[in-house]
Amino acid sequence: MTDNNTTEIQVVLQKEAIDVDDQTMTKISTKSVRGKSEIVQITDESFTDDLIEIDDEMEMSKISNDMVKKLLMCDKNEQKIDENKKTKDSLPKISKEYDEVELLREIAKRPLEWFKNMKDVPDAIAKIYYKDISRRWQQSEIRIKETEELLSNVKYEDRSLEEDRLEILGELLDKATQSFEIFEEHENRKVPYGHRVVLEARLLIVFNNAINLIYKIINEFDKLKGDQVGVNDERDQLRYEIRYCDAVYTEVHERFLKSYLEMEW
């Protein structure tokens, strides 16, 4: 028996071509179809997530492609100078240095998470990205000294909860600085620059997240004064952060070795 009041829903698939790098992907979207008494909108959530990731990759590829084009233009102009045997001052200059500075200025605005998809970027481009990674290492080294001073300036009584809290915060700081040890261990290994950018960015993320957590706790330090339960919860959180740092260091160390040995990861 058929219920005449049942709403019929028909899903209409629409295909749309999307160009990503040198590949063409097909986006399948759905269209709401009017039934007898209502409109039902059907969405594909998994495709939305994929599309966000594709947009990130397309943005990264656009910057890379723009830089490649600029470098090629510079090479062509240098060839013309050689062929015509003209001095550099007699021709309009297209400065590689200027193009690079312009790109680095743009990259400096990006969060560290932006580098996660750059594993397969050509060395010619990844070397430029790596200059920004080097700059961020220098900034992070300054943060170590600042954080040490921050912890040393906190006043506390002997055998107090505050003393215990500062002790574990110091342990987290020590663990965060181990990211520099991993970096230095692999600094001179022959590794593709794209791999190096991804892995060192991961170390910098862990380091800065730990330092940010220390600053957050110190800024609200008095909120847990005399609160044993709150201090215990805070300690558990910091212990977890320390274990997480260890896990990331192990993963990054292994991937550096695989890259050096030309193994996949």
Backbone torsions as a table, in degrees:
resi	resn	phi	psi	omega
1	MET	NA	138.7	-178.3
2	THR	-106.6	130.4	177.7
3	ASP	-85.7	117.7	-176.1
4	ASN	-68.2	-16.3	-178.4
5	ASN	-91.6	-1.3	-179.8
6	THR	-68.5	132.6	179.4
7	THR	-81.7	128.2	177.1
8	GLU	-88.3	130.0	179.5
9	ILE	-118.7	125.6	177.6
10	GLN	-121.6	127.4	179.1
11	VAL	-96.3	123.4	179.8
12	VAL	-107.0	118.6	179.9
13	LEU	-88.6	132.8	177.2
14	GLN	-118.3	131.1	179.7
15	LYS	-101.0	134.0	179.4
16	GLU	-134.8	128.0	-178.2
17	ALA	-80.0	132.5	176.9
18	ILE	-123.1	127.9	177.6
19	ASP	-91.0	121.0	175.4
20	VAL	-124.2	113.0	-173.7
21	ASP	54.0	-123.2	-178.0
22	ASP	-99.7	10.6	-177.3
23	GLN	-114.7	154.6	177.1
24	THR	-113.2	122.8	178.4
25	MET	-107.9	157.7	179.8
26	THR	-112.3	119.0	177.2
27	LYS	-89.7	125.8	177.7
28	ILE	-108.3	111.3	-179.2
29	SER	-113.2	165.0	-178.5
30	THR	-115.2	157.2	-174.4
31	LYS	-126.2	133.4	178.8
32	SER	-70.0	140.0	-177.4
33	VAL	-124.5	130.8	-176.7
34	ARG	-73.6	127.1	172.9
35	GLY	-94.6	-155.9	-178.0
36	LYS	-71.4	-41.8	-172.4
37	SER	-128.1	0.6	-178.2
38	GLU	-155.5	166.2	174.9
39	ILE	-114.3	127.6	179.9
40	VAL	-109.4	123.9	178.8
41	GLN	-100.5	121.8	-179.9
42	ILE	-110.6	126.9	-179.3
43	THR	-122.3	154.5	178.0
44	ASP	-105.6	97.6	-175.8
45	GLU	-66.3	-37.8	-178.1
46	SER	-64.0	-36.9	178.7
47	PHE	-67.4	-35.8	177.9
48	THR	-60.1	-44.2	178.1
49	ASP	-61.7	-44.2	179.3
50	ASP	-61.4	-38.9	-177.0
51	LEU	-66.3	-36.2	177.1
52	ILE	-61.9	-45.0	-179.9
53	GLU	-64.8	-38.4	178.4
54	ILE	-63.7	-40.0	179.0
55	ASP	-61.1	-40.8	178.1
56	ASP	-61.7	-44.6	-179.3
57	GLU	-65.2	-38.6	179.6
58	MET	-65.1	-38.9	179.1
59	GLU	-64.0	-44.0	178.8
60	MET	-63.6	-41.3	-179.2
61	SER	-66.1	-35.2	-179.7
62	LYS	-62.8	-44.9	178.9
63	ILE	-63.8	-42.4	179.2
64	SER	-61.9	-46.5	-178.3
65	ASN	-63.7	-39.0	178.4
66	ASP	-62.2	-40.3	-179.0
67	MET	-68.0	-40.9	178.3
68	VAL	-58.7	-44.3	180.0
69	LYS	-60.9	-42.5	179.9
70	LYS	-64.8	-40.6	179.2
71	LEU	-65.5	-38.7	178.2
72	LEU	-65.2	-39.4	177.3
73	MET	-61.2	-40.9	178.2
74	CYS	-63.5	-42.7	-180.0
75	ASP	-61.8	-41.8	-179.6
76	LYS	-63.7	-41.3	179.0
77	ASN	-65.7	-37.3	177.4
78	GLU	-65.3	-38.1	178.5
79	GLN	-64.5	-39.2	179.3
80	LYS	-64.1	-37.1	179.3
81	ILE	-63.9	-42.2	179.5
82	ASP	-65.8	-42.6	-176.4
83	GLU	-66.7	-41.0	-176.6
84	ASN	-89.1	-4.4	179.0
85	LYS	52.3	45.7	178.0
86	LYS	-105.9	153.0	178.2
87	THR	-74.9	157.5	-178.9
88	LYS	-63.9	-32.2	-176.8
89	ASP	-72.0	-17.9	-176.1
90	SER	-88.1	-3.5	-179.2
91	LEU	-123.8	154.0	173.9
92	PRO	-60.2	138.2	-176.3
93	LYS	-97.4	136.0	168.2
94	ILE	-114.6	105.1	-169.9
95	SER	-86.4	121.5	173.6
96	LYS	-61.4	-39.3	-178.7
97	GLU	-61.1	-40.7	-179.8
98	TYR	-65.9	-44.4	179.0
99	ASP	-60.1	-40.9	-178.8
100	GLU	-67.0	-42.9	178.4
101	VAL	-61.3	-41.4	179.6
102	GLU	-62.1	-43.2	179.7
103	LEU	-66.6	-44.4	-179.0
104	LEU	-63.7	-34.0	177.5
105	ARG	-63.3	-37.8	178.7
106	GLU	-72.0	-42.4	-179.2
107	ILE	-63.8	-35.7	-178.1
108	ALA	-60.4	-21.9	-180.0
109	LYS	-81.2	-13.1	-174.4
110	ARG	-83.8	146.1	174.2
111	PRO	-71.8	160.3	-178.6
112	LEU	-60.2	-31.3	179.6
113	GLU	-60.5	-20.7	-178.7
114	TRP	-64.6	-23.7	-176.4
115	PHE	-83.4	-3.0	-170.8
116	LYS	-65.3	-23.6	-176.9
117	ASN	-100.9	19.7	-172.9
118	MET	-102.6	16.2	-177.2
119	LYS	-56.8	-41.0	-174.1
120	ASP	-101.1	15.4	176.3
121	VAL	-68.6	136.0	179.3
122	PRO	-56.6	147.6	-177.5
123	ASP	-55.8	-37.0	-178.0
124	ALA	-58.0	-34.5	178.9
125	ILE	-90.4	-41.8	-177.4
126	ALA	-61.0	-31.1	178.2
127	LYS	-60.9	-36.7	179.3
128	ILE	-70.8	-43.4	176.9
129	TYR	-59.6	-36.4	-176.1
130	TYR	-66.5	-25.1	176.5
131	LYS	-62.3	-35.1	177.8
132	ASP	-72.7	-34.8	175.3
133	ILE	-61.6	-42.7	178.0
134	SER	-61.3	-39.8	177.9
135	ARG	-62.3	-38.7	-178.6
136	ARG	-71.8	-29.5	173.5
137	TRP	-63.2	-41.7	179.8
138	GLN	-63.3	-42.2	177.5
139	GLN	-63.6	-40.0	-178.7
140	SER	-66.7	-34.7	178.3
141	GLU	-63.6	-36.5	176.5
142	ILE	-64.8	-36.5	-179.2
143	ARG	-65.0	-29.3	178.2
144	ILE	-61.0	-49.8	-179.1
145	LYS	-63.4	-40.6	179.4
146	GLU	-64.2	-39.0	-179.5
147	THR	-71.4	-37.0	175.6
148	GLU	-60.3	-43.3	178.6
149	GLU	-65.6	-38.8	179.7
150	LEU	-59.9	-46.8	-178.6
151	LEU	-68.6	-37.6	-177.2
152	SER	-70.6	-19.7	-178.2
153	ASN	-89.0	-3.7	179.3
154	VAL	-80.0	129.4	-179.2
155	LYS	-90.5	141.0	179.7
156	TYR	-155.9	162.2	177.5
157	GLU	-97.0	153.3	179.5
158	ASP	-62.2	140.0	177.2
159	ARG	58.7	31.1	178.3
160	SER	-100.1	169.0	175.7
161	LEU	-62.1	-35.6	-179.5
162	GLU	-63.7	-37.3	177.6
163	GLU	-63.9	-42.2	178.3
164	ASP	-63.9	-40.3	-179.0
165	ARG	-65.1	-42.8	179.4
166	LEU	-65.7	-32.5	-180.0
167	GLU	-64.2	-45.3	-178.8
168	ILE	-75.1	-28.6	173.6
169	LEU	-64.5	-37.0	175.5
170	GLY	-64.7	-36.3	177.2
171	GLU	-65.4	-39.4	177.8
172	LEU	-65.2	-40.6	177.7
173	LEU	-61.4	-44.3	178.2
174	ASP	-60.5	-41.6	179.7
175	LYS	-66.6	-39.5	179.8
176	ALA	-62.4	-39.3	-177.9
177	THR	-70.9	-12.9	175.8
178	GLN	-65.5	-18.1	175.5
179	SER	-59.9	-33.1	177.5
180	PHE	-68.2	-33.8	178.5
181	GLU	-66.4	-42.0	177.1
182	ILE	-63.3	-44.0	178.7
183	PHE	-58.6	-48.4	-177.4
184	GLU	-66.9	-33.4	-179.7
185	GLU	-63.7	-33.6	-175.6
186	HIS	-109.5	7.1	-173.7
187	GLU	-59.5	-38.2	-174.4
188	ASN	-102.1	6.9	176.7
189	ARG	-75.0	146.9	178.5
190	LYS	-80.6	102.3	-175.4
191	VAL	-133.8	139.6	176.3
192	PRO	-53.1	138.4	-175.1
193	TYR	-62.4	-33.3	177.9
194	GLY	-62.5	-42.0	176.6
195	HIS	-62.0	-43.7	-177.2
196	ARG	-63.7	-41.4	179.3
197	VAL	-59.6	-46.7	-178.2
198	VAL	-63.8	-47.0	-174.3
199	LEU	-71.7	-41.2	179.3
200	GLU	-70.9	-32.9	174.6
201	ALA	-62.3	-37.4	177.4
202	ARG	-63.0	-41.9	177.3
203	LEU	-63.4	-41.3	-179.2
204	LEU	-67.1	-35.2	177.9
205	ILE	-63.4	-47.2	179.8
206	VAL	-61.3	-45.2	-179.6
207	PHE	-59.8	-52.5	-175.0
208	ASN	-68.2	-33.3	175.7
209	ASN	-63.5	-40.8	178.9
210	ALA	-65.2	-44.5	179.7
211	ILE	-64.2	-41.1	179.0
212	ASN	-62.3	-37.7	178.6
213	LEU	-65.0	-41.9	177.7
214	ILE	-59.7	-46.3	179.7
215	TYR	-62.3	-40.3	-179.9
216	LYS	-61.4	-45.0	-178.7
217	ILE	-66.9	-42.7	-179.7
218	ILE	-64.3	-38.9	-179.9
219	ASN	-65.2	-24.1	179.3
220	GLU	-116.2	28.0	-169.9
221	PHE	-59.8	-39.4	-175.0
222	ASP	-73.4	-13.9	-177.9
223	LYS	-63.7	-28.7	-177.7
224	LEU	-103.5	17.8	-178.5
225	LYS	-63.3	119.3	-179.5
226	GLY	77.7	3.5	-178.1
227	ASP	-97.6	93.5	-176.9
228	GLN	-64.3	-40.8	-179.4
229	VAL	-65.2	-45.1	178.9
230	GLY	-63.6	-38.1	178.4
231	VAL	-66.0	-38.3	177.7
232	ASN	-63.2	-42.1	178.3
233	ASP	-64.2	-41.2	178.8
234	GLU	-62.7	-41.8	179.3
235	ARG	-62.2	-41.4	178.2
236	ASP	-61.6	-41.3	178.9
237	GLN	-62.4	-43.3	-178.9
238	LEU	-69.3	-36.7	176.2
239	ARG	-62.4	-40.9	177.6
240	TYR	-62.9	-41.7	-179.8
241	GLU	-62.5	-39.3	179.3
242	ILE	-65.4	-43.0	178.5
243	ARG	-65.2	-37.1	178.5
244	TYR	-63.6	-42.1	176.9
245	CYS	-57.5	-46.0	179.7
246	ASP	-58.7	-43.0	-178.9
247	ALA	-63.0	-43.0	179.7
248	VAL	-66.7	-40.9	179.8
249	TYR	-61.4	-41.8	178.7
250	THR	-62.3	-45.4	-179.3
251	GLU	-63.2	-46.5	-178.6
252	VAL	-64.6	-42.1	178.9
253	HIS	-59.2	-46.3	-179.7
254	GLU	-63.7	-39.5	-178.4
255	ARG	-71.5	-33.5	173.7
256	PHE	-61.1	-44.4	-180.0
257	LEU	-64.4	-40.7	178.8
258	LYS	-64.5	-40.5	178.1
259	SER	-64.2	-41.3	179.4
260	TYR	-63.6	-36.6	179.9
261	LEU	-89.6	6.2	178.9
262	GLU	61.0	41.7	176.6
263	MET	-106.4	153.9	-179.1
264	GLU	-77.8	148.1	169.8
265	TRP	-147.7	NA	NA
